């Protein structure tokens, strides 16, 4: 493959730089203990997390498609999780939702080499971020993790008015960065949201695949560790 010359590298945040699952796990451990959920019929933390993730993933699909508002998503995922275990407690739902939004971006977990890679690439390229996460939460993550200063521009879906993989958010991010699709590349973990979304607007892609997911997608590059970016670019 002929190596293209890029000027701009766009990153996804959650599950690409920020180890979302590890951070969320710590948050759930705190919530499970704080509200003594084992005494309310939720036998194990793993069971609680599995049920939550099922509801949360479904609701996030609806949110990405514009079918529900984020305010509804935030509470409904806990309401449905507790309801699965026969718990009807609106006050507890609100407390858990508030705790999750506050604590999760402060339980900092980054993938190995995240800062090292950004520092290295930042000497050669303009580095940007495109994220679907809730705006106020993502800014806290950037501050608490120390990632913020590495980015020339940050585009959130709330700012852009559309969410990945909608081409509109990529076009918005390109405009904000004064970049062209032809001299840009997108690094992300989600084949549909990040990789196919970028492809739709002519942006090359790096699929971050630390778990070795098997797929048939034609991606520009694929890596299993972030430090591979220092060899690619």
C-alpha positions in Angstrom: 0.0 0.0 0.0 1.3 3.5 -0.9 1.5 5.5 2.3 -0.5 8.7 2.0 0.6 11.9 3.5 -1.8 13.2 6.2 -2.0 16.5 8.0 -4.9 15.8 10.4 -5.6 12.9 12.7 -9.1 12.6 14.2 -9.6 10.4 17.3 -12.7 8.9 18.9 -12.6 9.1 22.7 -14.5 6.3 24.4 -13.0 2.8 23.9 -10.3 4.3 21.7 -8.2 6.5 24.1 -10.4 6.4 27.2 -10.9 2.8 28.5 -14.6 3.2 28.9 -15.3 -0.3 30.1 -12.7 -0.3 32.8 -13.7 3.2 34.0 -17.4 2.2 34.0 -16.6 -1.0 35.9 -15.1 1.0 38.8 -18.1 3.3 38.8 -20.5 0.3 39.0 -18.5 -1.2 41.8 -18.9 2.0 43.8 -22.6 2.2 43.0 -23.3 -1.4 43.8 -21.6 -1.1 47.2 -23.0 2.3 48.1 -26.6 1.3 47.6 -26.1 -2.2 48.9 -27.7 -3.7 45.8 -26.8 -7.2 46.9 -29.4 -6.7 49.7 -32.0 -5.6 47.2 -32.0 -8.8 45.2 -29.2 -8.1 42.7 -27.0 -11.1 43.5 -23.7 -10.0 41.9 -22.0 -7.0 40.4 -21.5 -8.9 37.2 -25.2 -9.5 36.9 -26.0 -5.9 37.5 -23.5 -4.7 34.9 -24.7 -7.2 32.3 -28.3 -6.1 32.7 -27.4 -2.5 32.6 -25.3 -2.8 29.5 -28.1 -4.5 27.7 -30.5 -1.7 28.4 -27.9 1.0 27.9 -26.8 -0.3 24.5 -30.4 -0.4 23.3 -31.1 3.1 24.5 -27.9 4.5 23.0 -28.9 3.1 19.6 -32.2 5.0 20.0 -30.2 8.1 21.1 -27.9 7.9 18.1 -30.9 7.7 15.8 -32.5 10.7 17.4 -35.4 8.7 18.9 -34.9 9.7 22.5 -33.3 12.7 24.3 -30.2 12.3 26.5 -32.1 13.3 29.6 -34.5 10.4 29.1 -31.6 8.0 28.4 -29.7 8.9 31.6 -32.5 7.8 33.9 -34.3 5.2 31.8 -31.2 2.9 31.6 -31.2 2.7 35.4 -34.9 2.5 35.8 -35.1 -0.4 33.4 -32.1 -2.1 35.0 -33.7 -2.0 38.4 -37.1 -3.0 37.0 -35.5 -6.1 35.6 -34.8 -7.1 39.3 -38.2 -6.1 40.4 -37.1 -2.8 42.0 -39.4 0.2 41.6 -37.7 3.1 43.3 -37.6 6.4 41.4 -35.4 8.1 44.1 -32.8 5.4 43.8 -32.9 5.7 40.0 -32.1 9.4 40.3 -29.3 8.9 42.8 -27.7 6.2 40.7 -28.0 8.2 37.5 -26.5 11.3 39.1 -23.6 9.2 40.6 -22.9 7.6 37.3 -22.7 10.9 35.4 -20.5 12.5 38.1 -18.2 9.6 38.9 -17.6 7.9 35.6 -15.6 10.7 33.9 -13.5 11.0 37.1 -12.6 7.3 37.3 -9.7 7.9 34.8 -8.7 4.8 32.8 -6.8 5.3 29.6 -5.6 2.6 27.1 -1.8 2.0 27.3 0.3 4.5 25.4 -2.6 7.0 24.9 -0.7 10.1 26.0 2.6 8.9 24.6 1.0 8.4 21.2 -0.8 11.8 21.3 2.4 13.6 22.3 4.3 11.9 19.5 1.7 12.5 16.8 1.2 16.1 17.9 4.7 16.9 16.8 3.9 15.9 13.3 0.2 16.3 12.8 -2.8 18.4 13.8 -4.7 16.2 16.4 -8.5 16.4 16.8 -11.3 14.7 18.6 -14.8 13.6 17.5 -17.1 12.2 20.1 -20.7 11.2 20.5 -20.6 11.2 24.3 -22.5 13.7 26.4 -20.7 17.0 26.0 -20.4 17.9 29.7 -19.2 14.4 30.5 -16.6 14.3 27.7 -15.1 17.7 28.8 -14.7 16.4 32.3 -12.9 13.3 30.9 -10.5 15.5 28.9 -9.7 17.6 32.0 -9.4 14.8 34.6 -7.3 12.6 32.2 -5.0 15.4 31.0 -5.9 14.6 27.4 -7.4 18.0 26.6 -4.2 19.9 25.7 -3.3 17.3 23.0 -6.2 18.3 20.7 -6.3 21.3 18.4 -10.1 20.9 18.1 -12.8 18.9 19.8 -16.1 18.2 18.1 -19.0 16.8 20.1 -22.2 15.5 18.6 -24.2 18.0 20.7 -22.2 20.8 19.2 -22.5 19.5 15.7 -26.2 18.7 16.0 -25.7 15.1 14.6 -24.0 12.0 15.8 -21.5 9.6 14.3 -21.9 7.9 11.8 -23.9 10.8 10.3 -21.7 12.4 7.6 -22.7 15.8 9.0 -20.6 15.5 12.2 -17.5 14.6 10.1 -18.1 17.5 7.8 -18.6 19.8 10.8 -15.3 18.5 12.4 -13.4 19.0 9.1 -14.7 22.5 8.9 -13.8 23.3 12.5 -10.3 21.9 12.0 -9.8 23.7 8.6 -9.0 20.2 7.2 -9.8 18.3 4.1 -11.1 14.8 4.0 -8.2 13.9 1.6 -5.5 14.9 4.1 -7.3 13.4 7.2 -7.6 10.1 8.9 -9.9 8.8 11.6 -8.9 6.6 14.5 -11.7 4.7 16.2 -12.9 1.5 17.7 -16.4 1.2 16.3 -16.7 -0.2 12.7 -20.1 1.3 12.1 -19.9 4.6 14.0 -16.2 5.6 13.4 -14.9 3.6 10.5 -17.9 3.5 8.1 -18.9 7.0 9.2 -15.5 8.4 8.2 -15.5 6.4 5.0 -18.8 8.0 3.9 -17.1 11.4 3.7 -13.8 10.2 2.2 -11.7 10.1 5.3 -9.2 7.2 5.7 -9.5 5.1 8.8 -7.6 3.3 11.5 -9.6 0.6 13.2 -8.5 0.2 16.8 -9.2 -3.4 17.5 -7.6 -4.4 20.8 -9.8 -7.4 21.3 -9.2 -8.9 17.9 -12.7 -8.7 16.7 -13.2 -10.7 13.5 -14.8 -8.7 10.7 -15.0 -8.3 6.9 -14.8 -4.5 6.7 -12.2 -3.0 4.4 -10.3 -0.6 6.6 -7.3 1.6 5.6 -5.3 0.4 8.7 -6.0 -1.9 11.6 -4.2 -1.8 14.9 -4.4 -3.8 18.2 -2.4 -1.3 20.3 -2.2 2.4 20.2 1.5 2.5 20.1 1.3 1.0 16.6 0.3 4.5 15.5 3.8 5.6 16.1 5.0 3.1 13.6 2.3 3.9 11.1 2.8 7.6 11.2 
